[in-house]
Amino acid sequence: MKKYSTHAVRTDDPYKVSPVFAVMKRVFDIIGSAVCIILCAPLFVIIYIAIKKEDSGPAIFCQERVGFKGKIFTIYKFRSMVDDAEKEGEAILCKEDDDRLTATGRFLRDHHIDELPQLWNVLKGDMAFVGPRPERKYFVDKIIAENPDYRYLYRLRPGLFSEATLYNGYTDTMEKMLRRLSMDLEYLKKQSILKDIKIISETVYSILSGKKF
């Protein structure tokens, strides 16, 4: 009987992803996200009430991001900033001690709880549990101008969990974006189901232990 590896299979292309691995990863994402949505439902209600109580604005923040195969999708997050954070229409990265963050939003963002609605993105197939963090087209274009290899990341669904985010933190400068890209490409070369589980475990542990990243 032919045995299949849980690792992405590559030949002359260092970034080639095995179809078998892709299917295994997608099955894991569907089951995992469905279970997490059910378990986190009470927490969703509490966060929704807290956000609405603070300023009565929308609890869910929607934004377009570049994802799998370079397609645009809508990402969902609990709103952590004031409702008109980019009222001038210019894309602005969130920085440390950003005065646009609400009190509730700062807590959600510090503990990465604002990302929980992306479980729906994972279930829908826009995202995976583990992969490169999705970016807005405005910043993707800037990154590609510096390093065209960013396009290799289109072979993966962007992730709710990311090895680069865990060790590189939020990206608020081009230098950090390029360093994150380098780490994402390295993940693409060496990805496996076991590696994904390790990244998820380390991220959850870091969040629960209060580590800032």
Summary of the structure (lengths in Angstrom):
residues: 213
radius of gyration: 17.4
end to end distance: 44.7
largest distance: 60.8
contacts: 599
relative contact order: 0.15
helix: 54%
strand: 12%
